[in-house]
Amino acid sequence: MSLSVKWLQDKVLVRVIRNTGYLFSSQSIGMILSTLQGILAAVLLGPSSYGALGVIILFASSVNRLLSFRMGEVVVKYAGQALALGQRERAAAVIKAAGLTEAVTSVVAYGLLVLLSPLAAVYIVKDPAATTWIIFYGLALLANLMTETASAVLQISDHFRIQALINLISSALTAGLILLAFILHGGVEAVLIAYLLGKLVSGVGPMLAAYRRLEPLLGEGWLNTPLNLLHDRTAIARFAISTNLSGTINLVIRDSEVLWVGFFLSTLQAGYFKFALAVMNIVLMPINPFIATTFPEISRSVAEKKWSVLQTLLKRTSWIAFIWTMSAVVGLMLLGQPFLIWLKGGAYLPSYPAILILVAGYGFANIFFWNRPLLLAFGRPNFPLLITFLVGVVKTALMFILVPRFGFLAQAWLLSGYFILSVGIIVWRCQREISQAKLGGDL
């Protein structure tokens, strides 16, 4: 039997690719729109104002993530596994608890944002007038009141198409408004409003879609399910706290790079770094849907102890990720520099070395995108937390020494090295978990 026939007969892989296709189709169009809006915003604002825009948006989202318990992962793991075992009431209790927790933390996060915005404006944006815009954009936190929980519900109920449609509408709205701002020669404020309105759609949309699908999924009267059905509340709470700590560590160590560059250097260099990260989003674009679509399958395979199915899924999706990543690397090497020379008269050409440095780390993480979800499915959330923390502490310490001296390229080297080392160690642990599990039997 040929390799292609075997892959086509792999029902789990076909289901993952089908669901990924829904998200990928919308994200492909969204990528074109996002690339267009990013180029328009970069050309309209220039590197310095573009960097200020990035700092404002990232600071607001970072405060939200600081308090977020990543309820999507809780729902996929516990509600998804409960549904796989036919325990609908328990799944309903998990979803209720997750939604309530996420709503409370979102409100608290917005209050914290309001308190911290003057400090961010002075020390990171280096413009006290930015306080108002940080608070304004922070309304996105309230619009995403229970979006993580809702998105997870759509994932475990196999409704990826509606999620893809919402993402597409959000991208189209943002791109259209930024195009209008470009035509009318708007400034940072106009672009920021465009991003906020897009966030409103991507936040509220999944909540409405998920609510409509909860009754068919969980049964009539699911909303009245008592929370005391969560007999393993301690385990769920530990899992949620662990994912929160993991998110906080990632926030400080990996996902707030533009903020650090703005703090150590200037909004100009933050603009260069933000542009390089925007290019990485294109490299990551086809792989991000795999994370959402494979996690339910990984969690289901672990719950049902189907180790051969699990290994086959990981191997084949990694090959797909490898092929895309290598294609993106070749494209960046051939076309990246000529494009940057053309764009706004070479204003963003200093970003090119950072792009080549970052693609090594992001590419490695791309190929092994399943590393953390797999350990979550095995109930080992603390191991990736420990590894990212230890590697991140070293990265952060070096950042204070190297970035002020060598600029944003040092930040790029440190981030890329962080990905390669931390992901490599976690993948090693994943293989060890699978080997030990197979000793207990293979289905």
Secondary structure as UniProt FT lines:
FT   HELIX           3..8
FT   HELIX           11..67
FT   HELIX           71..74
FT   HELIX           75..79
FT   HELIX           80..84
FT   TURN            85..86
FT   HELIX           88..120
FT   HELIX           121..125
FT   TURN            128..129
FT   HELIX           130..137
FT   HELIX           139..143
FT   TURN            144..146
FT   HELIX           147..156
FT   TURN            157..158
FT   HELIX           160..183
FT   TURN            184..185
FT   HELIX           188..218
FT   TURN            220..221
FT   HELIX           222..224
FT   HELIX           227..229
FT   TURN            231..232
FT   HELIX           233..253
FT   HELIX           257..264
FT   HELIX           267..284
FT   TURN            285..287
FT   HELIX           288..303
FT   TURN            304..305
FT   HELIX           307..342
FT   HELIX           343..346
FT   TURN            347..348
FT   HELIX           349..351
FT   HELIX           352..367
FT   TURN            368..370
FT   HELIX           371..377
FT   TURN            378..379
FT   HELIX           382..406
FT   HELIX           408..438
FT   TURN            439..440
//
